[in-house]
Amino acid sequence: MANVLVTGGAGYVGSVCCTELLRAGHSVVVVDDLSTGFRQAVPPGTSLRQSDVADPRAMRSLFSENEFDAVFHFAAKALVPESVSNPGVFFQQNVAGGISFLEAVRAAGVKKFVFSSSAAVYGAPQLMLERALEWYALAYHWSVVALRYFNAAGATEAAGERHQPETHIIPLLLQTAAGERDFFTLYGDDYSTPDGTCVRDYVHVSDIAAAHLLALDAMKTWGMTAYNIGCGQGYSVREVISAVEDVAGKRIPLRLAPRRAGDPAVLCANPAKLKRELGWEPSHSQLNTIIESAWIWKLQHPRATWLPEAEPSTFLSERFWSKRLRQGEGLRIELSVGNYGIGR
């Protein structure tokens, strides 16, 4: 069994992956700065270290005290509106901070790396870190798998979706159904889709965790490959609203607003490669089933009061990097675009 470092393990997807790793007999150490994650989400049996993965000194200390067989990397900023309105911070934390962490992993001699990526690679910062990982795999003979999951949703018995602030559609709709919000804001109804609202592929969080464990088990040779995680079926925002109303038995009051910056009309996965090469199959492929699991968890945890314990780390704050860039100390990244599957 492996000793696995899970960055961002106090978050939604990361914490569920920790549970599945423990269930499979692996040892787990979580590193999370708790700026968006929750201490309570970290499952019993794991060791939690509150640190910023972009802090080289903290990472050197962590790796000197532990011998890891593999890394699961979940630590990243993920809010679409913020990435559009303040891209500098996203590149600083997700790209520059990510490469700083890769250097710590390299120095520690760990060569198995599962990158919890997202459909955002079809945008920008996540893609850049994937490209960096491709070259690390080539240069240092790492075994790397990038898992691009689409809209994570649903809940397990132990963990449900909770963000501060909440921005995800299903939790927002469930909060509205529970009377915690007066209405649900629908951002745009003039997209080029059948009903004018955005279409997304929703995948249950436990199915995402299962893909991560399959990736770990499949790491036999060096090189990098990437997989999409999704059900391959898209649902519009209006279809999701209707499904929540069916599951909760409540009418959802709506308020129409302009389109949200950065939202593409359609994002759906093609998981054929993941199914073919790793044998992955979603166990929760129906939207109503995914929503029902989230609704049950919501009813069992009414008006959840967890709050992040820390402010976002200042190690990679906008002020920090703007100062370093003025001093000529910023990272210069020159990566060419290549094909995945190298070194297989």
Summary of the structure (lengths in Angstrom):
residues: 344
radius of gyration: 19.7
end to end distance: 23.4
largest distance: 58.7
contacts: 1166
relative contact order: 0.16
helix: 40%
strand: 17%
